[in-house]
Amino acid sequence: MKKCGWFWTSFLLLMSTLGQAGIVDTYQFKNSEDRVRAVELAKSLRCPQCQNQNLVESNSPIAHDLRIEVYKMVDEGQTNQQIIDSMTARFGHFVLYKPPFQWTTLILWGLPFALLLFAVGLMVRYARRHTLTEMETESAESVVEQQQALQQLLKQVEQKEKEK
């Protein structure tokens, strides 16, 4: 009976993975150069829904629609910059994998450097604090040793005075 349960579980898992077939683009281009350019352009644009995949890799419905839209614009003879301008007008600079440096994208460009500087600052602070703690410990130990040496000298002086 257990074998039968494993069989059906395996069968259902297999069928569920097969059921997730991706959307196949069957757009017909006028020439192969346009097809290559359109695919490269779609690879350079980010899917607005997935956020970590480009339009070619994504299986979301919006990515499919945008791919077809990019293909149509390429087929109509629009330049890459016109298509990119159209997409950024619609979705903002987020749709670009390499957004331009602007005041609105300052955090995007500056945050890695700020985090690096912050981490270096924390390491320097830790090293200084650790060094100061060691120095304080060493100086406290040396003060105790000096006090003990002074007490011994005083005892020796007192003994010599008593002997006189």
N, C-alpha and C positions, 0 to 999 in steps of 0.2 A: 504494500500500500504506500510506503514511503517513497519507493521508486517512482510511482505514478505521480505523486505530488511534485517531486523534483522535476519530472519530465514536463508537466504542465507549467510550472513556474519558469523553467528555462525557455519553453516554447513561447510563453506570453512575453517574456523579456525580449526575446529575439524579434518577435512580431512588433513590439512597441518601438524598438530601435529602427526597424525597417520602415515603420510608418512615418518617421520623421524625415522623409526625403526632402531635400532642399528644392527651392524653386529654380527651375531651369530657365535661363534666359534664351529665348529663341529669336531675338531681334536680328533682322537681316540688314546688314550694312551694304552700302554701295560698293565699297572696296575694302580690302583687308587692312590698309593703312588706317582708315577711320576706325575700324574695329580695335586695332591695337591702341590707338590714341584714346579711344573711349574707355577701354578697360584700364589703362594706366591712369587716366583722369579719375575714374571711379575708385581706384585703389588709393588715390591721394585724398579722398574725401571721407570724413568720419560719419558713421551711421548715427543719426540723432537719437535713436532709441537705445542701441547697444552701447555706445560711447567708447568701447575699446576695440571695435572692429571697423574696418573700412566698408564701403558700400558693396564691394565684391564678396568679401568674406561673410558678411552678415546675411542671415536668413530671415530677418524680420520683414514684414510686409512693406514698411516704409522704405527700407533699404532697396527692396525690389522696385518699388515705384520710382525712387530717385535714380536708380541705375538706368531704368528705361528712359527716364527724363533726360539723363546725361547722354545716353545713346542717341536719342532723338535730336538733341541740340548739336551733337557732333555731326550727325547725318545732315542737319540743316546747314552746316558750314560755319557754325559759331566757333570762335577761337577759344582756347583753354581759359584765357583770362576772362572772357565774357561769361563762360559757364561758371567759373569760380566766383565771379562777382554776383551772378544770379543766385548761387547757393548761399553765399555769405549774406546777401540781402535778405534772404528768407530765414536762415538759421543762425546768423551771426558768425563770428570768427571761430566759434566752437567747432564748426564743421571741418575746419582745416586742421591737419595734423601739425602743421608748422605755422601757427598764427603770427601775424606781424607784430613787432614791438610797438605798442601804443600805451597811453596812460591807462587804458582800461585793462590791458594785459600785463601791467607792471608786476602784479602779484604772481602771475603765472611764470614770468621770466625771472623775477627777483627772489622768489621764495626759496628755491634750492640754495642759492648763495647765502641768503639770510640764515637758513637752517645750518649750513656748514659753518658760518661764522659763530653762530650760537653754540654749536657743539664744540668748536675749538675753544671758545670762551669758557665753557663749562669744564673742559679738560684742564685748561690753564689754572682756573680757580681751584679745582680739586688738587692739582699738583702743588700749588702754593700753600693751600691749607694743610695738605699732608706734610710738606716740608716744614712749615711753621710748627706744626704739632710735634714733629720729630725734634726740631731745634729746641722747643720749649721743654720737651721731655729730657733731652740731653743736658740743657742748661740747668733744669731742676735737679737732675742727678748730680751734676758737677757742683752745684751749690751745696747739696747735702754732703758730698764728699769733702768739700772745703770746710764746712762747718765741723765735720767729724775730725778733720786734721787739726783745725784750730783748737778744738776741745782737748785733743791729745796734747798739743803743745802747751796749752794752759795748765793741764794736769802736770806735765813735766816741769814747767816753771814753778808751780806751787810746791811740788815735791822737793825741788832744789832749794827753794826758799825755806821750807820746813827743816831741811837738813842743815842749813846754815845756822 
